[in-house]
Amino acid sequence: MGGFSLNHLVFLLEGVGWTVVLTALAFLLGSLAGFGVMLLRIARARWVRRLAFAYVQVIQGLPLLILLFCVYFGLGVIGVELSPLVAAAISLMVYCSAFLGEIWRGCVEAVPRTQGEAAECLALSRWQALVDVILPQAARIAVPPTVGFFVQVLKSTSLASVVGFVELTRASQLINNSIFQPFLVFGLAGALYFALCYPLSRWSRRLERKLHVGRRQPA
């Protein structure tokens, strides 16, 4: 049994790369789906809002690990074979859509109602009012919590290791299984996760201060 080598470090860094790829894929797809969930959550039809609410409640009530098992093993049972990367990306997309949809719905509803009423006075349609008046203001409120959630998604990609996807956590497990130096290997993995997440956390706090999100806007 040898010690930790340069090859092991390269393997860990490759795991970092796949962690970033999975995070970007999940967040991009989850953002698209989350925007749709947000639109459904603020729809005028009550049954649409209730349907979207039920979706959000179900997904938020499930552990991400269960979603992963359902997508990877569940779909495999009915003949839909997915690679670990695709299964993890789909699971994280569903997970992100529910949380981002709720985050963005809250941001839209935080915009003073008078802004929408003023848009109606200018004869803007509901969609025009949303796109031209409401969303630009909501986006300003949404940036810090969205960046904060992005950090959570990045750390959640470690669960993809249970379906065999070799990201940072799985790479650490494989290296530790060969050299059995858990403190060194998992310590390095933790340091790499910290190096990825800490700048994003700092950026989120800086944005929150810069955008004065905590200040109540005049109605």
BAGU-950806 format. One line per 5 residues: number of its first residue (from 1); for each residue x, y, z of N, C-alpha, C. Coordinates in steps of 0.2 Angstrom, whole numbers, plus 2048, in hexadecimal, padded with zeros to 3 digits. Each point is the difference from the previous one (the first is absolute). Layout:
// residues N
NUM> X/Y/Z/X/Y/Z/X/Y/Z ~ ...
This chain:
// residues 219
1> 804/7FA/800/7FC/806/800/804/806/800 ~ 800/804/7FA/804/806/800/7FD/806/803 ~ 804/806/800/7FE/806/803/7FC/804/7FB ~ 7FE/806/802/7FD/805/7FC/805/802/7FA ~ 7FE/800/7FA/805/802/7FB/7FD/806/7FC
6> 804/802/7FB/7FD/805/7FB/7FB/7FE/7FC ~ 800/7F9/7FE/7FA/7FE/7FC/7FA/800/804 ~ 800/7FF/807/7FA/801/804/7FD/807/800 ~ 805/805/800/7FE/807/800/7FD/801/7FA ~ 803/7FE/7FA/7FD/801/7FA/7F9/7FD/7FF
11> 7FF/7FA/803/7F9/7FD/800/7FB/804/804 ~ 802/803/806/7FC/804/804/7FE/806/7FC ~ 805/803/7FC/7FE/806/7FC/7FB/7FF/7FA ~ 801/7FA/7FE/7FB/7FE/7FB/7F9/7FF/803 ~ 800/7FE/806/7FA/800/803/7FD/806/802
16> 804/805/801/7FE/807/801/7FD/803/7F9 ~ 803/7FE/7FB/7FD/802/7F9/7F9/7FD/7FF ~ 7FF/7FA/801/7FA/7FD/7FF/7FB/802/805 ~ 802/802/806/7FB/803/805/7FE/807/7FD ~ 804/804/7FD/7FE/806/7FD/7FC/7FF/7FA
21> 801/7FB/7FC/7FC/7FF/7FA/7F9/7FE/803 ~ 7FF/7FB/804/7FA/7FE/803/7FC/806/803 ~ 804/804/804/7FC/806/803/7FE/805/7FB ~ 804/801/7FB/7FD/805/7FA/7FA/7FD/7FD ~ 801/7FA/7FE/7FA/7FC/7FC/7FA/800/804
26> 801/7FE/807/7FA/800/804/7FD/807/801 ~ 804/805/801/7FD/807/801/7FD/803/7FA ~ 803/7FF/7FA/7FE/803/7FA/7F9/7FD/7FF ~ 7FF/7F9/800/7FA/7FD/7FF/7FB/801/805 ~ 802/800/806/7FC/802/806/7FD/807/800
31> 804/805/7FD/7FE/807/7FF/7FA/800/7FB ~ 801/7FD/7FB/7FB/800/7FB/7F9/7FD/802 ~ 801/7FA/804/7FA/7FD/802/7FD/804/806 ~ 805/803/804/7FD/804/806/7FD/807/7FE ~ 802/802/7FA/7FC/806/7FD/7F9/7FE/7FE
36> 7FF/7FA/7FD/7FA/7FE/7FF/7FC/7FF/806 ~ 803/7FD/805/7FC/7FF/807/7FE/807/803 ~ 804/805/7FF/7FF/806/803/7FA/803/7FC ~ 800/800/7F9/7FA/802/7FD/7F9/7FD/802 ~ 801/7F9/801/7FA/7FD/802/7FE/802/807
41> 804/801/804/7FF/802/807/7FC/807/800 ~ 801/804/7FB/7FD/807/800/7FB/800/7FB ~ 7FE/7FB/7FD/7FA/800/7FB/7FA/802/803 ~ 7FC/803/7FC/7F9/802/803/7FB/7FA/801 ~ 801/7FB/7FC/7FB/7FA/801/802/7FD/807
46> 7FB/7FF/804/802/7FD/807/802/7F9/7FF ~ 7FD/7FC/7FC/802/7F9/7FF/807/7FF/7FE ~ 802/805/7FC/807/800/7FD/805/801/806 ~ 7FE/805/804/805/802/806/800/7FA/805 ~ 7FA/7FC/801/800/7FB/805/804/7FA/7FD
51> 7FF/7FF/7FA/804/7FA/7FD/808/802/800 ~ 802/806/7FF/807/801/801/802/800/807 ~ 7FB/802/805/802/800/807/801/7F8/802 ~ 7FC/7FC/7FD/800/7F9/802/807/7FD/7FE ~ 802/802/7FA/806/7FE/7FD/806/802/805
56> 800/806/801/805/803/805/800/7FC/806 ~ 7FA/7FF/803/800/7FD/807/803/7F9/800 ~ 7FE/7FC/7FA/802/7F9/800/808/800/7FF ~ 803/804/7FB/807/800/7FF/804/802/806 ~ 7FD/806/803/804/802/806/800/7FC/806
61> 7FB/7FB/800/7FF/7FC/805/804/7F9/7FF ~ 803/7FF/7FB/804/7FA/7FE/807/802/801 ~ 804/7FB/803/807/801/800/803/7FF/7F9 ~ 805/804/7FF/803/7FF/7F9/802/7F9/7FE ~ 803/7FD/806/802/7F9/7FE/7FA/7FC/7FE
66> 7FA/800/802/7FB/7FD/7FE/7FE/801/7F8 ~ 801/807/7FF/7FF/802/7F9/805/7FC/7FB ~ 806/800/803/806/7FD/7FC/7FE/7F8/7FF ~ 7FE/7FD/805/7FE/7F9/800/7FB/7FF/7FB ~ 7FA/804/800/7FB/7FF/7FC/802/801/7F8
71> 804/805/7FF/801/801/7F9/805/7FB/7FE ~ 805/7FE/803/806/7FC/7FE/7FD/7F8/800 ~ 7FE/7FE/806/7FE/7F9/800/7F9/7FF/7FE ~ 7FB/805/802/7F9/7FF/7FE/7FF/800/7F9 ~ 803/805/7FC/7FF/800/7F9/803/7FA/7FC
76> 806/7FD/804/803/7FA/7FD/7FC/7FA/800 ~ 7FB/800/805/7FC/7FA/801/7FB/800/7FA ~ 7FE/806/7FE/7FB/800/7FA/803/800/7F9 ~ 807/7FF/800/803/800/7FA/804/806/7FE ~ 7FF/805/804/804/807/7FE/807/800/803
81> 805/7FE/7FC/806/800/803/804/807/7FF ~ 802/803/806/803/807/800/807/7FF/802 ~ 805/804/7FE/806/800/803/800/804/806 ~ 805/7FE/805/800/804/806/800/807/800 ~ 803/803/7FB/800/808/7FF/7F9/802/7FE
86> 7FD/7FD/7FB/7F9/802/7FE/7FB/7FF/806 ~ 801/7FA/803/7FB/7FF/806/801/806/806 ~ 806/801/801/801/805/805/7FE/807/7FE ~ 801/802/7FA/7FE/806/7FD/7F9/801/800 ~ 7FC/7FB/7FE/7F9/800/800/7FD/801/808
91> 803/7FC/804/7FE/800/807/801/807/803 ~ 806/803/7FF/801/806/802/7FC/806/7FD ~ 7FE/7FF/7FA/7FC/805/7FC/7F9/800/803 ~ 7FE/7FA/802/7F9/800/803/800/803/807 ~ 806/7FF/804/801/802/806/800/808/800
96> 804/802/7FB/801/808/7FF/7FA/803/7FE ~ 7FC/7FD/7FC/7FA/803/7FD/7FB/802/806 ~ 800/7FC/805/7FB/801/805/802/806/805 ~ 807/800/801/802/805/805/801/806/7FC ~ 803/800/7FA/801/807/7FD/7F9/803/7FE
101> 7FB/7FC/7FE/7F9/802/7FF/7FD/804/806 ~ 801/7FD/806/7FE/803/806/804/807/802 ~ 806/7FF/7FF/804/806/801/7FE/806/7FC ~ 800/7FF/7F9/7FE/805/7FC/7F9/802/800 ~ 7FB/7FC/802/7F9/802/801/800/805/806
106> 804/7FE/806/800/805/805/803/807/7FE ~ 805/800/7FC/803/806/7FD/7FB/804/7FC ~ 7FD/7FD/7FC/7FB/803/7FC/7FA/803/804 ~ 7FE/7FC/805/7FB/803/805/802/805/804 ~ 807/801/801/803/805/804/800/807/7FD
111> 7FF/800/7FA/800/806/7FC/7F9/804/802 ~ 800/806/802/7FA/803/802/7FA/7FF/7FB ~ 7FA/7FF/802/7FB/7FF/7FC/7FE/806/7FC ~ 802/806/802/7FE/806/7FC/804/800/7FA ~ 806/7FD/7FF/803/7FF/7FA/7FC/7FD/7FB
116> 7FD/7FB/801/7FC/7FC/7FC/7FA/804/7FE ~ 7FD/804/805/7FA/804/7FF/802/806/7FB ~ 806/802/801/802/806/7FC/801/7FE/7F8 ~ 802/7F9/800/801/7FE/7F9/7F9/7FF/7FD ~ 7FB/7FE/804/7FA/7FF/7FD/7FD/806/7FE
121> 801/806/803/7FE/806/7FF/803/803/7F9 ~ 806/7FD/7FE/803/802/7FA/7FE/7FB/7FA ~ 7FB/7FC/802/7FD/7FC/7FB/805/7FA/7FE ~ 804/7FE/804/805/7FB/7FF/7FC/7F9/801 ~ 801/7FB/7FC/7FD/7FA/801/803/7FD/806
126> 7FD/7FA/803/803/7FD/806/807/7FE/7FE ~ 801/7FD/7FB/807/7FD/7FE/805/806/7FF ~ 7FE/805/7FD/804/806/7FF/802/803/807 ~ 7FB/801/804/801/802/807/805/7FC/804 ~ 800/7F9/7FF/804/7FC/803/807/800/7FE
131> 801/800/7F9/807/800/7FD/803/807/801 ~ 7FC/806/7FF/803/806/7FF/801/804/807 ~ 7FB/7FE/804/800/804/807/801/7FB/806 ~ 7FD/7FB/800/801/7FC/807/807/7FC/800 ~ 801/7FC/7FA/806/7FC/800/807/803/801
136> 801/806/7FD/806/804/802/801/802/807 ~ 7FB/801/803/800/802/807/801/7FA/805 ~ 7FC/7FA/7FE/801/7FA/803/807/7FD/800 ~ 803/801/7FA/806/7FD/7FE/805/803/805 ~ 800/806/802/804/804/804/800/7FC/807
141> 7FA/7FF/802/7FF/7FD/807/802/7F8/800 ~ 7FF/7FD/7FA/802/7F9/7FF/807/7FE/800 ~ 804/805/7FE/807/7FE/7FF/804/7FC/806 ~ 7FF/804/806/804/7FD/806/7FD/7F9/802 ~ 7FA/7FF/800/7FD/7F9/802/802/7FB/7FB
146> 800/802/7F9/801/7FB/7FB/807/7FE/800 ~ 805/805/801/807/7FE/801/801/7FB/806 ~ 7FD/802/806/800/7FC/805/7FE/7F9/7FF ~ 7FA/7FF/7FC/7FE/7F9/7FF/804/7FD/7FB ~ 804/803/7FC/805/7FD/7FB/805/7FD/804
151> 802/803/806/805/7FD/804/7FD/7F9/803 ~ 7FA/800/802/7FD/7FA/802/800/7FB/7FB ~ 7FE/802/7FA/800/7FB/7FA/807/7FD/7FF ~ 805/804/800/807/7FE/7FF/802/7FA/806 ~ 7FE/802/806/802/7FB/805/7FB/7F9/7FF
156> 7FA/801/7FE/7FC/7FB/7FF/802/7FB/7FB ~ 804/802/7FB/802/7FB/7FB/804/7FB/803 ~ 802/800/806/804/7FB/803/7FC/7F9/801 ~ 7F9/801/800/7FC/7FB/800/800/7FB/7FA ~ 802/803/7FA/800/7FD/7FA/805/7FA/801
161> 804/800/805/805/7FA/800/7FC/7FA/802 ~ 7FA/800/802/7FD/7FA/802/7FD/7FC/7FA ~ 800/803/7FA/7FE/7FD/7FA/806/7FF/7FC ~ 806/801/802/806/7FE/7FD/803/806/7FC ~ 7FD/806/800/803/805/7FC/807/803/804
166> 805/800/7FC/807/801/803/801/808/800 ~ 7FD/803/805/801/807/802/805/800/805 ~ 801/806/804/805/801/805/7FF/7FB/806 ~ 7FA/7FF/802/800/7FB/806/801/7F9/7FE ~ 7FE/7FE/7FA/801/7F9/7FE/807/7FF/7FE
171> 803/805/7FD/808/7FF/7FF/803/800/807 ~ 7FE/803/805/804/800/806/7FF/7F9/803 ~ 7FA/7FD/800/7FE/7F9/802/805/7FB/7FD ~ 800/801/7F9/804/7FB/7FC/808/800/802 ~ 802/806/801/807/801/802/801/7FD/807
176> 7FC/802/805/800/7FD/807/800/7F9/800 ~ 7FC/7FD/7FC/7FF/7F9/7FF/807/7FC/7FE ~ 804/804/7FD/806/7FD/7FD/806/802/805 ~ 800/805/804/806/802/804/7FE/800/807 ~ 7FA/801/802/7FD/800/807/803/805/804
181> 800/806/7FD/802/806/804/7FA/805/801 ~ 7FB/7FF/803/7FA/804/800/801/807/802 ~ 804/801/805/800/807/802/803/804/7FB ~ 806/7FE/7FD/803/803/7FA/7FB/801/7FA ~ 7FD/7FB/7FE/7FC/800/7FA/7FA/804/801
186> 7FC/7FE/805/7FA/804/801/801/807/802 ~ 806/801/803/802/807/802/801/804/7FA ~ 803/7FD/7FB/802/804/7FA/7F9/801/7FC ~ 7FC/7FB/800/7F9/801/7FD/7FC/805/803 ~ 801/801/807/7FC/805/803/803/807/7FE
191> 807/800/800/803/806/7FE/7FE/803/7F9 ~ 7FF/7FB/7FC/7FF/802/7F9/7F8/802/7FF ~ 7FC/7FD/804/7F9/802/801/800/807/802 ~ 804/801/806/800/807/803/802/805/7FB ~ 806/7FE/7FC/802/805/7FB/7FB/802/7FA
196> 7FC/7FB/7FF/7FA/801/7FB/7FB/805/803 ~ 7FE/7FE/806/7FA/803/803/801/807/804 ~ 806/801/803/801/806/804/800/806/7FB ~ 803/800/7FA/7FF/806/7FC/7F9/802/7FE ~ 7FC/7FB/7FF/7F9/801/7FE/7FC/803/806
201> 802/7FD/806/7FC/803/806/802/807/802 ~ 807/801/7FF/802/807/801/7FC/805/7FA ~ 800/7FD/7FA/7FD/804/7FB/7F8/802/801 ~ 7FD/7FA/803/7F9/801/802/7FF/806/805 ~ 804/7FF/805/800/806/806/801/807/7FD
206> 805/800/7FB/802/806/7FD/7FA/803/7FC ~ 7FD/7FC/7FC/7FA/802/7FC/7FB/802/805 ~ 7FF/7FD/805/7FA/802/805/801/807/803 ~ 807/801/801/801/807/803/800/805/7FA ~ 802/7FE/7FA/800/805/7FB/7F9/802/7FD
211> 7FC/7FB/800/7F9/801/7FE/7FB/802/805 ~ 803/801/806/7FC/802/806/7F9/7FC/800 ~ 801/7F9/7FF/7FA/7FC/800/7FB/800/806 ~ 804/801/806/7FC/800/806/7FC/807/801 ~ 801/805/7FC/7FC/806/801/7FA/800/7FD
216> 7FB/802/803/7F9/800/7FE/7FF/805/7FB ~ 7FE/7FF/7FA/7FF/805/7FB/7F9/803/801 ~ 800/807/7FE/7FA/803/801/7FB/7FE/7FB ~ 7FA/800/803/7FA/7FD/7FC/7FE/806/7FB
